[in-house]
Amino acid sequence: MSWGWSEDDFLSAFRKNPEFTIVSEKKLVQVMDFLVNKMGWPSGMIARYPRVMRHSLEKRIRPRCLVVKVLRLKGLIDENLSLDYVMQPQERLFLERLVTKFQIEVPQLWNVYQGKVGIEDV
């Protein structure tokens, strides 16, 4: 299987969310590339949370992941934070947990989330 997924990983992902198989190959490649190569999440973790594929890369995945990356680089959150914890909550809860909570330590975090500044500017 691609991205290092075993047959068991694929079957597990399919059982959890059969709809992930209708995602276009282009989107699948873009999301996997971003999560695995840019964010460093193991591909097996993505197989455990295949619902992530239903989200928009630009509107949900990238903004949330960049916030997580900044917080990890600053040592403010656990390196092993699950993908589900980051992707599943509604926006309000995500913002409370990971943006508002750390706005004093990282004043530019809201701007990172909105795409106004890059992580190198924080």
C-alpha positions in Angstrom: 0.0 0.0 0.0 1.2 3.6 -0.6 2.5 5.8 2.1 3.8 2.8 4.0 0.3 1.5 4.9 0.1 -2.2 5.3 -3.0 -4.1 4.1 -4.2 -4.0 7.8 -3.8 -0.2 7.9 -5.9 0.2 4.8 -8.6 -2.2 6.0 -8.6 -0.5 9.4 -9.0 2.9 7.7 -11.8 1.6 5.5 -13.7 0.1 8.4 -13.5 3.3 10.4 -14.5 5.6 7.4 -15.3 3.9 4.1 -15.9 7.3 2.5 -12.1 8.0 2.6 -11.8 5.8 -0.4 -13.8 8.2 -2.6 -11.3 11.0 -2.0 -9.5 11.9 -5.2 -6.0 10.6 -5.6 -4.7 14.2 -5.9 -6.2 15.2 -2.6 -5.1 12.0 -0.9 -1.5 12.6 -2.1 -1.6 16.3 -1.0 -3.0 15.6 2.4 -0.6 12.7 3.1 2.4 14.6 1.8 1.6 17.5 4.1 0.8 15.4 7.2 3.7 12.9 6.8 6.4 15.0 5.2 5.7 18.5 6.5 4.2 17.7 9.9 6.0 14.5 10.7 3.0 12.4 11.6 3.5 8.7 10.9 1.4 7.5 8.0 0.0 4.8 10.3 -1.6 7.4 12.5 -3.4 8.8 9.5 -4.7 5.3 8.8 -6.1 5.3 12.4 -7.9 8.6 11.8 -9.0 8.5 8.1 -11.7 11.1 8.7 -9.0 13.7 8.3 -9.3 13.1 4.5 -12.7 14.7 4.4 -11.4 18.0 5.6 -10.1 20.8 3.3 -6.3 21.0 3.2 -6.3 24.8 2.9 -9.2 25.6 5.2 -8.8 23.2 8.1 -5.8 20.8 7.9 -3.0 23.3 7.2 -4.1 26.1 9.6 -4.6 23.7 12.5 -1.4 21.8 11.8 0.7 25.0 11.6 -0.7 26.1 15.0 0.3 22.7 16.3 3.8 22.9 14.7 4.4 26.3 16.4 3.3 25.1 19.8 5.5 22.0 19.4 8.5 24.0 18.4 8.0 26.2 21.5 7.6 23.1 23.7 4.1 24.1 24.8 2.3 20.9 23.8 3.0 17.2 23.8 4.9 16.0 20.7 2.5 13.0 20.6 -0.7 14.9 20.3 -3.1 12.8 18.3 -4.3 13.8 14.9 -7.9 13.3 16.0 -7.5 15.8 18.8 -6.3 18.4 16.3 -8.7 17.7 13.4 -12.0 16.6 14.9 -13.2 19.4 17.2 -15.4 22.2 15.9 -13.5 25.4 15.2 -14.6 27.0 18.5 -13.2 24.2 20.6 -10.0 23.9 18.6 -9.4 27.6 19.0 -10.0 27.4 22.8 -7.7 24.4 23.2 -4.8 25.5 21.1 -5.0 29.1 20.1 -6.7 31.2 22.8 -5.0 29.1 25.6 -1.5 30.0 24.3 -2.1 33.6 23.1 0.0 35.1 25.9 3.0 32.8 25.2 2.6 33.1 21.4 0.9 36.4 20.5 1.2 35.7 16.8 -0.6 32.3 17.0 -4.0 33.7 15.7 -2.2 35.2 12.7 -0.5 31.8 12.0 -3.9 30.2 12.1 -5.3 32.8 9.7 -2.4 32.4 7.4 -1.2 36.0 7.8 2.2 35.0 9.1 4.4 31.9 8.6 5.7 29.8 11.4 9.2 31.2 10.8 7.9 34.7 11.8 6.8 33.5 15.3 
